[in-house]
Amino acid sequence: MEIRQENQNDYTAVYEVIKKAFAAAEHSDGNEQDLVTALRKSPSFIPELSLVAIEDGKIVGHILFTRAYVDEEAVLALAPLSVIPDYQRKGIGMALMKKGHRIAETLGYGCSIVLGHPSYYPKAGYVPASAYGIKAPFDVPDESFMALRLNSESKRFEGYIRYDAAFGIG
């Protein structure tokens, strides 16, 4: 498997990967692929943190981290993580996260936030965001709103995360 930065030639394939990945998802609003399209056009987009996984000569997974803020501190919002169903449960999502976390740390980011399944993301080191003083701007179970400290210098926050306007939150 190869993981690399997404480029414009990948956009159509990535759109389909996301659509397929979330088609049967328990918690999906069905527009994750459109969210990615909107985020690519936003000031929160970080090209180095839009990654694709390639296996069998085709794109089978995608991950996107975009800039968000807690207090005035830039953090990352992981959304979405997508792997087409035939390739799920093979470590592709975890590999995408780990590569993204390494790149994020080299770019100077100290924290990644995710709203996700409480049995999956802790495998990558995520813990309830409340442990870092980070609050969601919407009602969500504490165990589903998580954060990962990307380096030892990450500080404790006391505030709400502010997502890009493309998320349609707040």
C-alpha positions, 0 to 999 in steps of 0.5 A: 500500500502507498500513502501519498498527498492527494492531488487534483487528479485524485478528486473524482476518485476520492469523491467516490471513495468517500461516498462509498465509505459512508453509504452504509455508515451508522452516523452519516449525513450523506454529504461527507464527499461534498464537505471535502470538496468545500473544505478544499476551497477553504482557508482551513485546507492544508494540502499536505494533510489530504492523503490518499491510500493506494492499493491494487493500483487504485485509491481505496482510502482518504483522510483529511485534516483541516485547521480549526481553533481552540481559543486562538490556538490552531489545532486539526480537525480530522474529518473525514476518514474514508476507506471503501468497504471492500478494503476496510478492516485491513489497517488502511484507516490506521495507516492513513491516520498515523501518516497524517499525524506524523506530517501534522507534527512536522508542520507544527500542529500539537493536537488533532480532534475527531468526532468518531466511533469511540471504539475505533479512534482510541486505537490511534491514541485518541482520548475524550477531548475533555481531557485536554479541556476541549469542548464541542460546540454541539451536544455529543457524548464525551467518548465520541468527541476525541483529541490526540496530542501530537507532541509533548508540548501540546497544551491544555485548552479551555474552550470550544473548538471552532471548525471551518464554516464548511462544516456548517457548525455555529 
